[in-house]
Amino acid sequence: MPRVNYRSKDVDLMARMMRAEAEGEGNQGMLYVGNVIVNRAVADCLDFADVRTIEDVIFQVQGNNYSFEAVQKGNLFYQRARESEKRLARQLLESWRQHPAKYALWYFNPYAPCPPTWYGQPFTGQFKNHCFYEPAAGTCASVYS
């Protein structure tokens, strides 16, 4: 059973977002970014209580901006998805999870050392330029299922 229900359109959206956000970090970096996308779709808490699909996650607006910069600024996001990224997206939608993004709901590139918390959420690890953060204890049990 997949981690989240999905359509071929969702595979395409995820593949494009993973490439736009982390192509320079190789397949592993793209998998970590995709892990956050899937986690947001299954998390029934915090900023993600009202997003249930991959499309909801990708196009979520928070504070008058899209959650993912690539939606509004990313040329790569609007290019056709490649089969290699689609394969990675399917892996994630079905079952793939790995530290430091295993339970992460946030990531960002600080262009500096990763801070120990980000908006009060604990740091779980770094891969290349991205820092990953999971929900503080007791705030989002659904992300751990």
BAMARPA-425957 format. One record per residue: residue in one letter; x, z, y of N, C-alpha, C in turn. Coordinates in steps of 0.2 Angstrom, whole numbers, always signed. Each point is the difference from the previous one (the first is absolute). Layout:
+--------+-------+-------+-------+-------+-------+-------+-------+-------+-------+
: residu :   n.X :   n.Z :   n.Y :  ca.X :  ca.Z :  ca.Y :   c.X :   c.Z :   c.Y :
+--------+-------+-------+-------+-------+-------+-------+-------+-------+-------+
:      A :     X :     Z :     Y :     X :     Z :     Y :     X :     Z :     Y :
...
+--------+-------+-------+-------+-------+-------+-------+-------+-------+-------+
This chain:
+--------+-------+-------+-------+-------+-------+-------+-------+-------+-------+
: residu :   n.X :   n.Z :   n.Y :  ca.X :  ca.Z :  ca.Y :   c.X :   c.Z :   c.Y :
+--------+-------+-------+-------+-------+-------+-------+-------+-------+-------+
:      M :    +4 :    +0 :    -6 :    -4 :    +0 :    +6 :    +4 :    +0 :    +6 :
:      P :    -1 :    -4 :    +5 :    +4 :    -1 :    +6 :    +0 :    +7 :    +4 :
:      R :    +5 :    +1 :    +4 :    -1 :    +6 :    +5 :    -5 :    -1 :    +5 :
:      V :    -2 :    -6 :    +2 :    -5 :    -2 :    +5 :    -3 :    -7 :    -2 :
:      N :    -6 :    +0 :    +1 :    -4 :    -7 :    -2 :    +3 :    -5 :    +5 :
:      Y :    +1 :    -6 :    -2 :    +3 :    -5 :    +4 :    -2 :    -7 :    -2 :
:      R :    +0 :    -4 :    +5 :    -2 :    -7 :    -1 :    +7 :    -5 :    +2 :
:      S :    +0 :    -6 :    -2 :    +6 :    -4 :    +1 :    +1 :    +0 :    +8 :
:      K :    -5 :    +0 :    +4 :    +2 :    +1 :    +7 :    +4 :    +6 :    +2 :
:      D :    -1 :    +5 :    -3 :    +3 :    +7 :    +1 :    +8 :    -1 :    -2 :
:      V :    +1 :    -4 :    -6 :    +7 :    -1 :    -2 :    +3 :    -4 :    +5 :
:      D :    -3 :    -5 :    +3 :    +3 :    -4 :    +5 :    +1 :    +4 :    +6 :
:      L :    -4 :    +4 :    +2 :    +1 :    +4 :    +6 :    +6 :    +5 :    -1 :
:      M :    +0 :    +4 :    -5 :    +5 :    +4 :    -2 :    +7 :    -3 :    +0 :
:      A :    +0 :    -6 :    -3 :    +6 :    -4 :    -1 :    +3 :    -2 :    +7 :
:      R :    -4 :    -2 :    +4 :    +2 :    -2 :    +7 :    +2 :    +6 :    +4 :
:      M :    -4 :    +6 :    +0 :    +2 :    +6 :    +3 :    +7 :    +3 :    -2 :
:      M :    +1 :    +0 :    -7 :    +6 :    +2 :    -2 :    +6 :    -4 :    +2 :
:      R :    -1 :    -6 :    +0 :    +6 :    -5 :    +2 :    +1 :    +1 :    +8 :
:      A :    -6 :    +1 :    +4 :    +1 :    +0 :    +7 :    +4 :    +7 :    +2 :
:      E :    -2 :    +5 :    -4 :    +3 :    +7 :    +2 :    +6 :    +1 :    -3 :
:      A :    +2 :    -3 :    -6 :    +6 :    +2 :    -3 :    +4 :    -5 :    -4 :
:      E :    -1 :    -6 :    +2 :    +4 :    -6 :    -3 :    +7 :    +2 :    +0 :
:      G :    +3 :    +2 :    +5 :    +7 :    +1 :    +1 :    +3 :    +6 :    -5 :
:      E :    -5 :    +4 :    -3 :    +2 :    +5 :    -4 :    -1 :    -2 :    -8 :
:      G :    -1 :    -6 :    -1 :    +0 :    -3 :    -7 :    -7 :    +3 :    -3 :
:      N :    +0 :    -2 :    -7 :    -6 :    +2 :    -4 :    -2 :    +7 :    +0 :
:      Q :    +6 :    +4 :    +0 :    -2 :    +8 :    -1 :    -3 :    +2 :    +7 :
:      G :    +3 :    -2 :    +5 :    -3 :    +2 :    +7 :    -7 :    -3 :    +1 :
:      M :    -2 :    -6 :    -3 :    -6 :    -2 :    +1 :    -5 :    +4 :    -5 :
:      L :    +2 :    +2 :    -6 :    -4 :    +4 :    -4 :    -2 :    +6 :    +3 :
:      Y :    +5 :    +3 :    +3 :    -1 :    +7 :    +4 :    -5 :    -1 :    +5 :
:      V :    +0 :    -5 :    +4 :    -5 :    -1 :    +5 :    -7 :    -2 :    -3 :
:      G :    +0 :    -4 :    -5 :    -6 :    -1 :    -4 :    -3 :    +7 :    -3 :
:      N :    +4 :    +4 :    -2 :    -2 :    +6 :    -3 :    -4 :    +4 :    +6 :
:      V :    +2 :    +0 :    +6 :    -3 :    +4 :    +5 :    -7 :    -3 :    +1 :
:      I :    +0 :    -7 :    +0 :    -7 :    -4 :    +1 :    -5 :    +3 :    -5 :
:      V :    +2 :    +0 :    -7 :    -4 :    +2 :    -5 :    -2 :    +7 :    +1 :
:      N :    +5 :    +4 :    +1 :    -2 :    +7 :    +1 :    -5 :    +1 :    +6 :
:      R :    +0 :    -3 :    +5 :    -5 :    +0 :    +5 :    -7 :    -2 :    -2 :
:      A :    +0 :    -5 :    -4 :    -6 :    -2 :    -3 :    -4 :    +5 :    -5 :
:      V :    +5 :    +4 :    -3 :    -3 :    +5 :    -5 :    -1 :    +7 :    +3 :
:      A :    +4 :    +1 :    +6 :    -1 :    +7 :    +3 :    -6 :    +1 :    +3 :
:      D :    -4 :    +5 :    -1 :    -6 :    +2 :    +3 :    +1 :    +6 :    +5 :
:      C :    +4 :    -1 :    +5 :    +2 :    +5 :    +4 :    +3 :    -2 :    +6 :
:      L :    +1 :    +4 :    +5 :    +4 :    -1 :    +6 :    -3 :    -6 :    +4 :
:      D :    +5 :    -4 :    +2 :    -2 :    -7 :    +3 :    -2 :    -5 :    -4 :
:      F :    -1 :    +1 :    -7 :    -1 :    -5 :    -5 :    -7 :    +2 :    -3 :
:      A :    -4 :    +4 :    +2 :    -6 :    +2 :    -3 :    -5 :    -6 :    +0 :
:      D :    +0 :    -4 :    +5 :    -4 :    -6 :    +0 :    +2 :    -6 :    -2 :
:      V :    +6 :    -1 :    -3 :    +3 :    -6 :    -2 :    +0 :    +0 :    -8 :
:      R :    -3 :    -5 :    -3 :    -1 :    +0 :    -7 :    +3 :    -6 :    -3 :
:      T :    +1 :    -5 :    +3 :    +3 :    -6 :    -2 :    +6 :    -2 :    +3 :
:      I :    +4 :    -5 :    -4 :    +6 :    -2 :    +3 :    -1 :    -3 :    +7 :
:      E :    -5 :    -4 :    +1 :    -1 :    -3 :    +6 :    -2 :    +5 :    +5 :
:      D :    -3 :    +5 :    -1 :    -2 :    +6 :    +5 :    +7 :    +3 :    +2 :
:      V :    +5 :    +1 :    -5 :    +6 :    +3 :    +2 :    +4 :    -5 :    +4 :
:      I :    +1 :    -6 :    -2 :    +4 :    -5 :    +4 :    -3 :    +0 :    +7 :
:      F :    -6 :    -1 :    +1 :    -3 :    -1 :    +7 :    -3 :    +7 :    +3 :
:      Q :    +2 :    +5 :    -2 :    -2 :    +7 :    +3 :    +3 :    +0 :    +7 :
:      V :    -4 :    +2 :    +5 :    +2 :    +1 :    +7 :    +0 :    +8 :    +1 :
:      Q :    +5 :    +2 :    +3 :    +1 :    +7 :    +2 :    +3 :    +0 :    +7 :
:      G :    -3 :    +4 :    +4 :    +2 :    +1 :    +7 :    +1 :    -7 :    +3 :
:      N :    -5 :    -4 :    +0 :    -1 :    -7 :    +3 :    +6 :    -5 :    -3 :
:      N :    +3 :    +2 :    -5 :    +5 :    -5 :    -3 :    -1 :    +0 :    -8 :
:      Y :    +2 :    -6 :    -2 :    +0 :    -1 :    -8 :    +5 :    +5 :    -2 :
:      S :    -1 :    +3 :    -6 :    +4 :    +5 :    -3 :    +7 :    -4 :    -2 :
:      F :    +0 :    -6 :    -2 :    +6 :    -4 :    -2 :    +1 :    -5 :    +6 :
:      E :    +6 :    +1 :    +3 :    +2 :    -4 :    +6 :    +0 :    -8 :    -2 :
:      A :    +1 :    -1 :    -6 :    +0 :    -7 :    -2 :    -6 :    -4 :    +1 :
:      V :    -6 :    +4 :    +0 :    -6 :    -4 :    +1 :    -1 :    -3 :    +7 :
:      Q :    +3 :    +4 :    +5 :    -1 :    -3 :    +6 :    +7 :    -3 :    +3 :
:      K :    +5 :    +1 :    -3 :    +7 :    -2 :    +2 :    +4 :    -5 :    -5 :
:      G :    -3 :    +0 :    -6 :    +4 :    -2 :    -5 :    -1 :    -8 :    -2 :
:      N :    +5 :    -4 :    +1 :    +0 :    -7 :    -2 :    +0 :    +0 :    -7 :
:      L :    +3 :    +4 :    -4 :    +1 :    +0 :    -7 :    -7 :    +1 :    -3 :
:      F :    -4 :    +5 :    +3 :    -6 :    +2 :    -3 :    -5 :    -6 :    -1 :
:      Y :    +1 :    -5 :    +5 :    -5 :    -5 :    +0 :    +3 :    -7 :    -3 :
:      Q :    +5 :    +1 :    -4 :    +2 :    -5 :    -4 :    -3 :    +0 :    -7 :
:      R :    +0 :    -5 :    -4 :    -2 :    +0 :    -6 :    +3 :    +5 :    -5 :
:      A :    -3 :    +4 :    -4 :    +3 :    +4 :    -5 :    +4 :    -4 :    -5 :
:      R :    +6 :    +3 :    -2 :    +4 :    -3 :    -5 :    -2 :    +3 :    -7 :
:      E :    +1 :    -4 :    -5 :    -2 :    +3 :    -7 :    +4 :    +6 :    -2 :
:      S :    +6 :    +1 :    +3 :    +5 :    +5 :    -2 :    -3 :    +7 :    +3 :
:      E :    -3 :    +0 :    +6 :    -3 :    +5 :    +3 :    -7 :    +2 :    -3 :
:      K :    -3 :    -5 :    -2 :    -7 :    +1 :    -3 :    +1 :    +4 :    -7 :
:      R :    +5 :    -2 :    -3 :    +2 :    +3 :    -7 :    +1 :    +8 :    +2 :
:      L :    +4 :    +1 :    +5 :    +1 :    +7 :    +2 :    -6 :    +4 :    +2 :
:      A :    -4 :    -4 :    +4 :    -7 :    +3 :    +2 :    -4 :    +2 :    -6 :
:      R :    -1 :    -4 :    -5 :    -4 :    +1 :    -6 :    +3 :    +6 :    -4 :
:      Q :    +7 :    +1 :    +0 :    +3 :    +6 :    -4 :    -3 :    +6 :    +4 :
:      L :    +0 :    +0 :    +6 :    -2 :    +6 :    +4 :    -7 :    +1 :    -1 :
:      L :    -4 :    -5 :    +1 :    -7 :    +1 :    -1 :    -2 :    +3 :    -7 :
:      E :    +4 :    -2 :    -5 :    -2 :    +2 :    -7 :    +3 :    +7 :    -1 :
:      S :    +6 :    +2 :    +2 :    +3 :    +6 :    -2 :    +6 :    +2 :    +3 :
:      W :    +4 :    -4 :    +3 :    +7 :    +2 :    +2 :    +0 :    +5 :    +5 :
:      R :    +4 :    +5 :    -1 :    +1 :    +6 :    +5 :    +7 :    +2 :    -1 :
:      Q :    +4 :    +2 :    +6 :    +6 :    +2 :    -1 :    +2 :    +4 :    +6 :
:      H :    +4 :    +5 :    -1 :    +3 :    +4 :    +6 :    +5 :    -5 :    +4 :
:      P :    +0 :    +1 :    +6 :    -3 :    +5 :    +5 :    -7 :    -2 :    +2 :
:      A :    -3 :    -5 :    -2 :    -6 :    -2 :    +3 :    -6 :    +1 :    -5 :
:      K :    +2 :    +4 :    -6 :    -5 :    +1 :    -5 :    -7 :    +3 :    +3 :
:      Y :    +1 :    +5 :    +4 :    -6 :    +3 :    +3 :    -1 :    -1 :    +8 :
:      A :    +5 :    -4 :    +2 :    +0 :    -1 :    +7 :    -6 :    -4 :    +3 :
:      L :    -2 :    +2 :    +6 :    -5 :    -3 :    +4 :    +2 :    -3 :    +6 :
:      W :    +7 :    +1 :    +2 :    +3 :    -2 :    +6 :    +7 :    -2 :    -1 :
:      Y :    +2 :    -5 :    +4 :    +7 :    -2 :    +0 :    +1 :    -3 :    +7 :
:      F :    +6 :    +1 :    +2 :    +2 :    -4 :    +6 :    +8 :    +0 :    +1 :
:      N :    +2 :    -5 :    +4 :    +7 :    -1 :    +1 :    +2 :    +4 :    +7 :
:      P :    +4 :    +5 :    +0 :    +1 :    +4 :    +6 :    +6 :    -3 :    +4 :
:      Y :    +4 :    -5 :    -3 :    +6 :    -2 :    +3 :    +4 :    +6 :    +1 :
:      A :    +0 :    +5 :    -4 :    +4 :    +6 :    +1 :    -1 :    +4 :    -7 :
:      P :    +3 :    +6 :    +0 :    -1 :    +3 :    -6 :    -7 :    +2 :    -1 :
:      C :    -3 :    +1 :    -6 :    -7 :    +2 :    -1 :    -1 :    +7 :    +2 :
:      P :    -5 :    +1 :    +4 :    -2 :    +7 :    +1 :    -3 :    +4 :    -6 :
:      P :    +1 :    +6 :    +0 :    -3 :    +4 :    -6 :    -7 :    +0 :    +0 :
:      T :    -4 :    -1 :    +5 :    -7 :    -1 :    +0 :    -2 :    -6 :    +5 :
:      W :    -6 :    -3 :    -1 :    -2 :    -5 :    +4 :    -7 :    +2 :    +1 :
:      Y :    -2 :    +2 :    +6 :    -7 :    +2 :    +2 :    -2 :    +5 :    -5 :
:      G :    +4 :    +5 :    -1 :    -1 :    +6 :    -5 :    +0 :    -1 :    -7 :
:      Q :    +2 :    -7 :    -2 :    +0 :    -1 :    -7 :    +7 :    +0 :    -3 :
:      P :    +1 :    +3 :    -6 :    +7 :    +0 :    -2 :    +3 :    -6 :    -3 :
:      F :    +7 :    -1 :    +2 :    +4 :    -5 :    -2 :    +1 :    +0 :    -8 :
:      T :    -1 :    -6 :    -3 :    +1 :    +0 :    -7 :    +7 :    -4 :    -2 :
:      G :    +2 :    -4 :    +4 :    +6 :    -3 :    -1 :    +1 :    -7 :    +4 :
:      Q :    +5 :    -3 :    -1 :    +2 :    -6 :    +4 :    +2 :    -5 :    -5 :
:      F :    -2 :    -7 :    +2 :    +3 :    -5 :    -4 :    +2 :    -5 :    +6 :
:      K :    +6 :    -2 :    +0 :    +3 :    -4 :    +5 :    -2 :    +2 :    +7 :
:      N :    -4 :    -4 :    +4 :    -2 :    +2 :    +7 :    -7 :    +4 :    +0 :
:      H :    -3 :    +1 :    -5 :    -7 :    +3 :    +0 :    +0 :    +7 :    -2 :
:      C :    -3 :    +5 :    +3 :    -1 :    +7 :    -1 :    -7 :    +0 :    -3 :
:      F :    -1 :    +4 :    -5 :    -7 :    +1 :    -3 :    -2 :    +7 :    +0 :
:      Y :    -6 :    +1 :    +1 :    -4 :    +7 :    +1 :    -6 :    +0 :    -4 :
:      E :    -1 :    +6 :    -3 :    -6 :    +1 :    -4 :    -4 :    +6 :    +4 :
:      P :    -6 :    +0 :    -2 :    -4 :    +5 :    +3 :    +2 :    +8 :    -1 :
:      A :    +0 :    +4 :    +5 :    +1 :    +7 :    -1 :    -4 :    +3 :    -6 :
:      A :    +3 :    +5 :    -3 :    -3 :    +3 :    -6 :    -7 :    +2 :    +2 :
:      G :    -5 :    -1 :    -4 :    -6 :    +2 :    +0 :    -5 :    -4 :    +5 :
:      T :    +3 :    -6 :    +2 :    -4 :    -4 :    +5 :    -3 :    -6 :    -3 :
:      C :    +2 :    -2 :    -6 :    -2 :    -7 :    -2 :    +1 :    +0 :    -8 :
:      A :    -4 :    +4 :    -4 :    +1 :    +0 :    -7 :    -1 :    -7 :    -3 :
:      S :    -4 :    -4 :    +3 :    -2 :    -7 :    -3 :    +6 :    -4 :    -1 :
:      V :    +5 :    +0 :    +5 :    +6 :    -4 :    -1 :    +4 :    +1 :    -6 :
:      Y :    -1 :    +6 :    -3 :    +4 :    +2 :    -6 :    -3 :    -2 :    -6 :
:      S :    -6 :    -3 :    +0 :    -3 :    -2 :    -6 :    +2 :    -7 :    -3 :
+--------+-------+-------+-------+-------+-------+-------+-------+-------+-------+
